[in-house]
Amino acid sequence: MRERLDSRTREQVFTQARSQNAWLAHPVPDELLQELYELAKWGPTSMNCSPMRLTFVRSTDARARLVSAVSPGNVEKVRTAPVVAIVAYDTAFYEQLPKLFPHRPNAGELFRDQPALAAETCFRNSSLQGGYFILAARMLGLDCGPLSGFDAGRVDSLFFEGTSLRANFLCCLGYGDPAGLFPRSPRLEFDEACVIV
């Protein structure tokens, strides 16, 4: 049995962490983005399918393209965050299964022959991986601002045209400006959200 993590860790990752709306002008180096992926990739997925693909938007040109696809309330967040990750999924994820799930070398055929199962699997598991990504970022001292207010079809055409990648959600990364925070919203109590059967 593993030991419980200390309260400071729980605070940084969950109870005191906030979704950020404004950003300080501190850069996020490439090495930290690589470290972030190297940590997040270890979260479990079904059949180790690992469909998440990340595009880190930092350049002026790429940022302008991304800004054109987000809802008005998210423009400033995307414009000012040091980095914005497009958390995407690979609809042809099963092509990597011979590498990722080697003890069942024909696993990819299951998904190749069942497109609905493949679509459900890659979306669900990339969403799981996106959650791991946020937790890993917080563990490395980064703040996050996940966003779903954007035109996914436009992001796909701007960044993934001619590929098997599709956008799931966006996540601003950097160091949050506390001045941009709203009062913390409540959460449901155990009895409102859970049953033990």
N, C-alpha and C positions, 0 to 999 in steps of 0.2 A: 504494500500500500504506500502511495506517495504522500508526502507531507503537504499540508495546506500552505499556499503561498501567503506571504505576509500581507498585512492590511494596506501597506503603502503600494504594493503591486496592484492589489485589487482596486484601489482608488485611482491609480493612473490609468488602468485599462478599462474600468467600468464606472465606479460610483462617482468619481470626480471628473471623468473625461466628458467633454462636451463637443457637440457638433459645431464647428466654427463657421462664422459668417464673415469675418474680417481677418486680414493677415498682416503680420509684421514683415518688413522687407529684409528677411534673413534667408539666404539661399539654402537650398537643399542639394547637396552634392550628389553626383552620379553614383559615387561609392555607397552612399546611404541608400539610394534607390535599389542598388544591387543587393545590399544587405537585407533590405526589406523583402525583396522577392525570395531570397535564399531562406529566410525564416518562414514566410507565409506558405511556401510551397509544401511544407510538411503536414499541413492540415489534411485530414482524411477526406477522400471522395470515393464514391462507389466504383469498385473495380480499379481504383487508383487512376480514374480516367482523366483527371486534372485538365478540364477544358478551359480554364481561365487563361486569357491572354491580356497582357497589359501594354498600353501605349501611354508613355509618359510625355505629356504635352508641356513644353517649356519655351520653344522658340516663338518669336513674334508672329511669324507666318502661321504656324500651327495653332497658336492661341487665337488668332483672328478668325481662322476657320471654325474653331470650336465655339467661340463666342457667338458666331452666326447661327448656331444650332441650339442655343440654350434659351430658356424662358426669360422674360425680362427681369424677374426677380433674382435670377442667378448670374446675370451678366457681370456684375461687379465682383462677385466671388470668384468667378472663373478668370476674369481679367487680372485680378490682383494676387491670386494664390501663387506661390513660387513654382508649384508644379500641379498639374491636374492629370490624374490617371483616368484613362478610359478603361474601365474594367469590362472586358469583352469576353466572349466565349467563341470557341472554334466549333462550328457545326460539323466539321470533319474530324473531331477529336479522336474518333475511333481509329484513325490511321496511325496514331501513336501508341495504340494498345499493345502491339508486339513488344515495344520497348518498356512500357509502363506496367504491363500485366503479363510478364513473360511466361508464367506457369500455365497460361491458357492462350497459346499463340493464335488461335482462330477467333478470339473474342470480338474482334472488330466486325466480323461477319454478322453477328447478332444485331448490331446497330445499322450496318450498311443495308440490311434487308428489312429493317423496320424504322423508317424515317420518323414516325411519330414518337417512338421510344427514344430514338437518338436526340430529337429536339427537346423532349422533356428531361432527359438525362443531362444534356449539356447545360441547359438553363438552370436546372436545380443545383447542379454541382458547381457551376461557376458562381452562383449566388452564395453557396457555402464558402467557396474560396474567397469571394469578395469580403465576407465577414471576417475570415481569418486575416485577410490583408489589412483590414482596419485595426484589428487587435494587435497584429504584429507592428504596424506603424506606431501605435500608441506605446507599445513596449520599447520601441527604439527612440522614444521621446518626441515623436512627431504628433502634430494635431491633424485631425481629419475633418473634412466637410463633405460627406456623401450627398450626392444630388440625383434625383430622378426627374427633375424638371428640364427635359431637353427632348429634342426631336431625334429619336434613335435612328430612324430611316435616313435622316440627313447626315448624322454622324457616320453611319455606315457608308454612305456614298462619298463623303469627304475624306474618310480615313481608310476604309476597307474595301473600296470598289475593286471587283475582280478577285476577291479573296473569300474564304469561308468564315471570316470573322464577323461577329455581330455585337453591337454595344449592349451591355447589360445596365450599367450605371456609371456615373462619374464620381470621382472622389478627389476633392481638393486636398493638397498636402502642404504642410509647412508648419509655421509657428503662429498660432492664433493670437489675434489682438483681443484681449479681454473686453475692450470697449465695445466690441461688436456682438457680445453675447446677450441673449434675451434671458429673463428669469427662467430657471429650469422648469420644464414641463413635468407634470406628475406622471407616474406609471401606475398600472393596475396593481392592486393587491393580489396576493397569492390566491385567495378565494374567488376573486373575480376572473382569474385567468387560468386556473389550474383545477384539476380534479385528480384524486387518487382512486383508482378503481381496482 
